């Protein structure tokens, strides 16, 4: 009689403990399912048999909190790094096209403030959209895009990333215009070295030989001979050979100047003084052709580290080109300005001339290329080399029918 009730009491206590423990486990599992790690299980008020269980739950919660904080810190740290780098980053789901993440560098480079899906890029830039979607993981490609009326070369690299049964395409966009410009300039320099050397070595003897033959034909024994009349055509041909040889030598010599500039005499140059020199130098030509020159300099103390002689040579070249561009305008105008943008000093020569079609913008800095019949194609090539030597660059913005702007970046 005593053992029976005692046994029933023990069994009921066991059932109650099991039920209580099961409820505690279910609450903990629910909290884990919803990632609610803020819940605290009170150990002090718990029955003795549940205290170890609640203590264990609190330990697990504390561990999960620590892991979450570490992951959040790592995510924030990685996000900050990706926001600071110059490389544009774009991640989107390969199936639906929904954009997962982009950084500011991508938005600035592609000039899109917000991108919900990769399909929305098609409306802004169909060509770029096709290149992005067709680029296979592991491949890379250099594209030329137009931003702010400037041609920009970007290197696009693609890779795949799989998370939570989803496949995302990760794209990196890097502006490689300056690097390619420098490489291209060095390649042209080497080519011109070889070409000018070979042409000079081949043409100089021809010119000398033509001069010798002409002198021989003009000697007294030949002039007074019976065949002197028959040699007139030969003499005329020799004159033509000599003239064309000397013209080719002069033409080749002009391109040697592209490779003569290898060293800079750097000094602090006040932009104000440089503009005053340009105004004094170009004023007679401008007045004669009735061209208005506007000079805009908001900061009179603006200065650059440069070789003044070479930089003025670039400015003279750009101003001469601008004068040529506005000669047929009813109200010709040229603007010379300078300002600081993104830690770079920009010196700009703008005109309201006829402008250039987009297909010419990528060619005008190539040696030998000229849009003028009498142009040698050396001026802008020389300007680019001088700016690259200054660790800067020169770019062009142009709208056909409205005018052009050449921007020197220091």
C-alpha positions as CSV (number, residue, x, y, z in Angstrom):
1,X,0.0,0.0,0.0
2,X,2.9,2.4,0.7
3,X,4.9,1.4,-2.4
4,X,2.0,1.8,-4.9
5,X,1.3,5.5,-4.2
6,X,5.0,6.2,-4.0
7,X,5.5,4.5,-7.4
8,X,2.6,6.5,-8.9
9,X,4.1,9.7,-7.6
10,X,7.5,9.0,-9.0
11,X,6.0,8.1,-12.4
12,X,4.0,11.3,-12.5
13,X,7.1,13.3,-11.6
14,X,9.0,11.7,-14.4
15,X,6.2,12.4,-16.9
16,X,6.0,16.0,-15.6
17,X,9.8,16.4,-16.0
18,X,9.8,14.8,-19.4
19,X,6.9,17.1,-20.5
20,X,8.7,20.2,-19.1
21,X,11.9,19.2,-20.7
22,X,10.2,18.6,-24.0
23,X,8.5,22.1,-23.8
24,X,11.9,23.7,-23.1
25,X,13.5,21.9,-26.0
26,X,10.6,22.9,-28.4
27,X,11.0,26.5,-27.3
28,X,14.7,26.4,-27.9
29,X,14.3,24.7,-31.3
30,X,11.7,27.4,-32.2
31,X,14.1,30.1,-31.2
32,X,16.9,28.5,-33.3
33,X,14.5,28.1,-36.3
34,X,13.7,31.9,-36.2
35,X,17.3,32.8,-35.3
36,X,16.2,34.4,-32.1
37,X,19.3,34.1,-30.0
38,X,18.3,36.9,-27.7
39,X,16.1,34.6,-25.6
40,X,17.4,33.8,-22.1
41,X,16.5,30.7,-20.2
42,X,16.3,31.4,-16.4
43,X,18.5,28.9,-14.6
44,X,17.9,30.2,-11.0
45,X,14.1,29.7,-11.1
46,X,14.3,26.3,-12.9
47,X,13.9,23.0,-11.1
48,X,17.1,21.4,-10.2
49,X,16.7,18.7,-12.8
50,X,16.2,21.4,-15.6
51,X,19.0,23.7,-14.6
52,X,21.7,21.8,-16.6
53,X,19.4,21.8,-19.7
54,X,18.7,25.6,-19.5
55,X,22.4,26.3,-18.8
56,X,23.2,24.4,-21.9
57,X,20.6,26.3,-24.0
58,X,22.1,29.6,-22.8
59,X,25.6,28.5,-23.7
60,X,24.5,27.5,-27.2
61,X,22.7,30.8,-27.6
62,X,25.8,32.7,-26.5
63,X,27.9,30.8,-29.0
64,X,25.4,31.5,-31.8
65,X,25.4,35.2,-30.8
66,X,29.2,35.3,-31.0
67,X,29.2,33.6,-34.4
68,X,26.6,36.0,-35.7
69,X,28.5,39.1,-34.4
70,X,31.7,37.8,-36.0
71,X,29.9,37.1,-39.4
72,X,28.2,40.5,-39.3
73,X,31.6,42.2,-38.5
74,X,33.3,40.3,-41.3
75,X,30.4,41.2,-43.7
76,X,30.6,44.9,-42.8
77,X,34.4,44.8,-43.1
78,X,34.3,43.1,-46.5
79,X,31.5,45.5,-47.7
80,X,33.6,48.6,-46.6
81,X,36.6,47.2,-48.5
82,X,34.6,46.6,-51.7
83,X,33.1,50.1,-51.4
84,X,36.6,51.6,-51.2
85,X,38.2,49.7,-54.1
86,X,38.3,51.2,-57.6
87,X,37.1,48.0,-59.1
88,X,33.3,47.8,-59.8
89,X,31.5,44.8,-58.5
90,X,28.2,43.4,-59.7
91,X,26.5,40.2,-58.4
92,X,23.2,38.9,-59.8
93,X,21.3,35.6,-59.8
94,X,22.0,33.8,-63.0
95,X,18.4,32.3,-63.3
96,X,16.2,35.3,-62.5
97,X,18.6,38.1,-63.1
98,X,17.9,39.8,-59.8
99,X,20.8,41.9,-58.6
100,X,22.2,40.8,-55.2
101,X,24.8,43.6,-54.7
102,X,26.7,46.4,-56.4
103,X,29.3,48.8,-55.0
104,X,29.7,52.5,-55.7
105,X,32.6,52.0,-58.1
106,X,30.3,50.0,-60.4
107,X,27.6,52.6,-60.2
108,X,30.0,55.4,-61.0
109,X,31.8,53.5,-63.8
110,X,28.6,52.4,-65.5
111,X,26.7,55.6,-64.5
112,X,23.7,53.8,-63.0
113,X,22.4,55.0,-59.6
114,X,20.3,51.8,-58.9
115,X,20.0,48.5,-60.6
116,X,17.2,46.1,-59.5
117,X,17.8,43.4,-62.1
118,X,20.3,42.7,-64.8
119,X,17.5,43.1,-67.4
120,X,17.0,46.7,-66.5
121,X,20.6,47.4,-67.7
122,X,19.5,46.4,-71.2
123,X,17.4,49.6,-71.5
124,X,20.4,51.8,-70.5
125,X,23.1,50.1,-72.5
126,X,22.1,47.2,-74.7
127,X,25.6,46.5,-75.9
128,X,27.0,46.3,-72.4
129,X,24.1,44.1,-71.4
130,X,24.8,41.6,-74.2
131,X,28.5,41.5,-73.4
132,X,27.8,40.9,-69.6
133,X,25.3,38.1,-70.2
134,X,27.4,36.4,-72.9
135,X,30.6,36.5,-70.9
136,X,31.4,33.0,-69.6
137,X,32.7,32.3,-66.1
138,X,36.5,32.4,-66.0
139,X,36.7,34.6,-69.1
140,X,37.6,38.3,-69.3
141,X,37.1,41.0,-72.0
142,X,38.1,44.6,-72.6
143,X,35.2,46.8,-73.7
144,X,35.1,50.4,-74.8
145,X,32.1,52.4,-73.4
146,X,31.2,56.0,-73.6
147,X,30.7,57.9,-70.3
148,X,30.4,61.7,-70.0
149,X,31.2,61.9,-73.8
150,X,34.5,60.2,-73.1
151,X,35.7,56.7,-74.3
152,X,36.5,54.5,-71.3
153,X,38.2,51.0,-71.6
154,X,37.0,48.6,-69.0
155,X,38.2,45.0,-68.3
156,X,35.3,42.7,-67.3
157,X,36.0,39.5,-65.4
158,X,33.3,36.9,-64.7
159,X,33.0,34.0,-62.1
160,X,30.2,31.9,-60.6
161,X,29.3,31.6,-56.9
162,X,26.9,29.1,-55.5
163,X,25.1,29.7,-52.1
164,X,21.8,28.3,-50.7
165,X,21.1,26.3,-53.9
166,X,21.3,29.6,-55.9
167,X,23.9,30.3,-58.6
168,X,25.1,33.9,-58.8
169,X,27.2,35.5,-61.5
170,X,29.9,37.8,-60.1
171,X,31.4,40.4,-62.4
172,X,34.4,42.7,-61.8
173,X,34.7,45.9,-63.8
174,X,38.1,47.6,-63.9
175,X,39.0,50.9,-65.7
176,X,42.1,50.1,-67.6
177,X,42.2,53.2,-69.9
178,X,45.3,54.7,-68.3
179,X,47.2,51.4,-68.2
180,X,46.3,50.7,-71.9
181,X,47.2,54.2,-72.9
182,X,50.6,53.9,-71.3
183,X,51.2,50.5,-72.9
184,X,50.0,51.8,-76.3
185,X,52.3,54.8,-76.1
186,X,55.3,52.6,-75.4
187,X,54.4,50.4,-78.3
188,X,54.1,53.3,-80.7
189,X,57.4,54.7,-79.4
190,X,59.2,51.5,-80.2
191,X,57.5,51.2,-83.6
192,X,58.4,54.8,-84.5
193,X,62.0,54.2,-83.5
194,X,62.3,51.3,-85.9
195,X,60.4,53.0,-88.7
196,X,62.3,56.3,-88.6
197,X,65.6,54.5,-88.3
198,X,64.9,52.3,-91.3
199,X,63.4,55.0,-93.4
200,X,66.2,57.5,-92.8
201,X,68.8,54.8,-93.5
202,X,67.1,53.9,-96.8
203,X,66.1,57.3,-98.1
204,X,69.2,59.3,-97.2
205,X,71.4,57.5,-99.8
206,X,68.8,57.9,-102.5
207,X,68.7,61.7,-102.0
208,X,72.5,61.8,-101.9
209,X,72.7,59.7,-105.1
210,X,70.1,61.8,-106.9
211,X,72.1,64.9,-106.0
212,X,75.3,63.3,-107.3
213,X,73.7,62.3,-110.6
214,X,72.2,65.8,-111.1
215,X,75.7,67.4,-110.6
216,X,77.1,64.8,-113.1
217,X,74.5,65.8,-115.7
218,X,75.3,69.4,-115.2
219,X,79.1,68.9,-115.8
220,X,80.6,70.8,-118.9
221,X,81.4,67.7,-120.9
222,X,77.8,66.5,-120.8
223,X,76.1,69.9,-121.1
224,X,78.2,70.6,-124.3
225,X,77.7,67.1,-125.7
226,X,75.3,66.1,-128.5
227,X,73.0,64.2,-126.2
228,X,72.4,67.1,-123.7
229,X,68.9,67.6,-125.1
230,X,68.0,64.0,-124.6
231,X,69.1,64.1,-121.0
232,X,66.5,66.8,-120.0
233,X,63.9,64.2,-119.1
234,X,66.4,62.2,-117.1
235,X,67.4,65.4,-115.2
236,X,63.7,66.1,-114.5
237,X,63.2,62.6,-113.2
238,X,66.2,63.0,-110.9
239,X,64.9,66.3,-109.6
240,X,61.6,64.6,-108.8
241,X,63.4,61.7,-107.0
242,X,65.5,64.2,-105.0
243,X,62.5,66.4,-104.0
244,X,60.4,63.4,-102.9
245,X,63.3,61.9,-101.0
246,X,63.9,65.1,-99.1
247,X,60.2,65.4,-98.4
248,X,60.1,61.9,-97.0
249,X,63.2,62.6,-94.9
250,X,61.6,65.8,-93.5
251,X,58.4,63.9,-92.8
252,X,60.2,61.1,-91.0
253,X,62.3,63.6,-89.0
254,X,59.1,65.2,-87.7
255,X,58.1,61.9,-86.0
256,X,61.5,61.6,-84.2
257,X,60.2,64.3,-81.9
258,X,57.8,61.8,-80.4
259,X,60.7,59.9,-79.0
260,X,63.0,62.8,-78.1
261,X,61.1,63.7,-74.9
262,X,62.2,61.3,-72.2
263,X,63.0,63.6,-69.2
264,X,61.0,66.2,-67.4
265,X,62.2,69.4,-65.7
266,X,59.5,69.5,-63.0
267,X,58.7,72.6,-61.1
268,X,55.7,74.2,-59.3
269,X,53.7,76.0,-62.0
270,X,51.0,78.5,-61.2
271,X,48.0,77.9,-63.6
272,X,47.2,81.6,-63.5
273,X,50.6,82.5,-65.0
274,X,50.4,79.7,-67.5
275,X,47.0,81.0,-68.7
276,X,48.4,84.5,-68.9
277,X,51.2,83.3,-71.1
278,X,48.8,81.5,-73.4
279,X,46.6,84.6,-73.7
280,X,49.6,86.8,-74.6
281,X,50.9,84.3,-77.1
282,X,47.6,83.6,-78.9
283,X,46.0,87.0,-78.6
284,X,47.2,88.3,-82.1
285,X,45.9,85.3,-83.9
286,X,42.6,85.3,-82.0
287,X,42.0,89.0,-82.6
288,X,42.8,88.6,-86.3
289,X,40.3,85.8,-86.7
290,X,37.8,87.4,-84.3
291,X,37.7,84.5,-81.9
292,X,36.6,85.1,-78.3
293,X,38.8,83.5,-75.7
294,X,37.3,83.0,-72.2
295,X,39.6,82.1,-69.3
296,X,37.9,80.6,-66.2
297,X,40.0,80.0,-63.1
298,X,38.0,80.0,-59.8
299,X,41.1,79.4,-57.7
300,X,43.9,81.9,-58.5
301,X,46.3,79.9,-56.2
302,X,45.8,76.7,-58.2
303,X,49.2,75.1,-59.1
304,X,50.6,71.9,-60.7
305,X,53.9,70.1,-60.7
306,X,54.9,70.1,-64.3
307,X,57.5,70.9,-67.0
308,X,56.3,74.3,-68.0
309,X,57.8,74.2,-71.5
310,X,56.2,70.9,-72.4
311,X,52.8,71.7,-70.9
312,X,52.7,75.0,-72.7
313,X,53.5,73.1,-75.9
314,X,50.5,70.9,-75.3
315,X,48.3,73.9,-74.6
316,X,49.5,75.7,-77.8
317,X,48.7,72.6,-79.8
318,X,45.2,72.3,-78.3
319,X,44.5,76.0,-78.9
320,X,45.7,75.9,-82.5
321,X,43.4,72.9,-83.1
322,X,40.5,74.8,-81.4
323,X,41.1,77.8,-83.6
324,X,41.0,75.5,-86.7
325,X,37.7,73.9,-85.3
326,X,35.8,77.2,-84.9
327,X,37.0,79.0,-88.0
328,X,33.6,78.4,-89.8
329,X,31.5,79.3,-86.8
330,X,29.4,82.5,-86.8
331,X,30.4,83.3,-83.2
332,X,33.7,81.4,-82.6
333,X,34.5,80.9,-79.0
334,X,37.3,79.0,-77.1
335,X,37.3,78.5,-73.3
336,X,40.4,77.8,-71.3
337,X,39.6,76.6,-67.7
338,X,41.1,74.7,-64.7
339,X,39.6,73.1,-61.6
340,X,40.2,70.3,-59.1
341,X,38.0,67.2,-59.3
342,X,38.5,64.0,-57.3
343,X,42.1,65.0,-56.2
344,X,43.1,65.7,-59.9
345,X,43.8,69.0,-61.4
346,X,42.0,69.3,-64.7
347,X,43.0,71.9,-67.4
348,X,40.4,72.1,-70.2
349,X,40.4,73.6,-73.7
350,X,36.9,73.8,-75.1
351,X,35.5,75.1,-78.3
352,X,32.1,75.5,-80.0
353,X,33.3,74.1,-83.3
354,X,31.9,71.3,-85.4
355,X,32.8,68.5,-83.0
356,X,33.8,65.0,-84.0
357,X,31.8,61.8,-84.7
358,X,32.1,59.1,-82.0
359,X,34.1,56.8,-84.3
360,X,37.0,59.3,-84.4
361,X,37.3,59.8,-80.7
362,X,39.4,56.6,-80.3
363,X,41.7,57.4,-83.2
364,X,42.8,61.1,-82.8
365,X,45.7,60.3,-80.4
366,X,47.2,57.7,-82.7
367,X,50.4,58.8,-84.5
368,X,50.0,59.5,-88.3
369,X,46.2,59.9,-87.9
370,X,44.8,63.3,-88.8
371,X,41.4,64.7,-89.8
372,X,43.0,67.6,-91.7
373,X,44.4,67.3,-95.2
374,X,47.6,69.2,-94.3
375,X,47.9,67.6,-90.8
376,X,50.8,65.3,-90.0
377,X,49.1,63.4,-87.2
378,X,51.8,64.2,-84.7
379,X,50.4,67.0,-82.6
380,X,47.9,65.1,-80.4
381,X,50.2,62.0,-80.2
382,X,52.9,64.3,-78.8
383,X,50.4,65.8,-76.3
384,X,49.4,62.4,-75.1
385,X,53.0,61.3,-74.6
386,X,53.8,64.5,-72.7
387,X,50.8,64.0,-70.3
388,X,51.7,60.3,-69.8
389,X,55.3,61.4,-68.8
390,X,53.6,63.7,-66.2
391,X,51.9,60.6,-64.8
392,X,48.6,62.1,-66.1
393,X,46.5,61.8,-69.2
394,X,44.6,63.7,-71.8
395,X,41.0,62.9,-72.8
396,X,38.5,64.3,-75.3
397,X,34.8,65.0,-75.0
398,X,33.0,65.9,-78.2
399,X,29.5,66.2,-79.6
400,X,29.1,66.4,-83.3
401,X,27.8,69.8,-84.2
402,X,28.3,71.4,-80.8
403,X,32.1,71.3,-80.1
404,X,34.9,69.6,-78.3
405,X,36.8,69.7,-75.1
406,X,40.3,68.4,-74.5
407,X,41.0,67.7,-70.8
408,X,44.5,67.5,-69.4
409,X,44.6,65.5,-66.2
410,X,47.4,66.1,-63.6
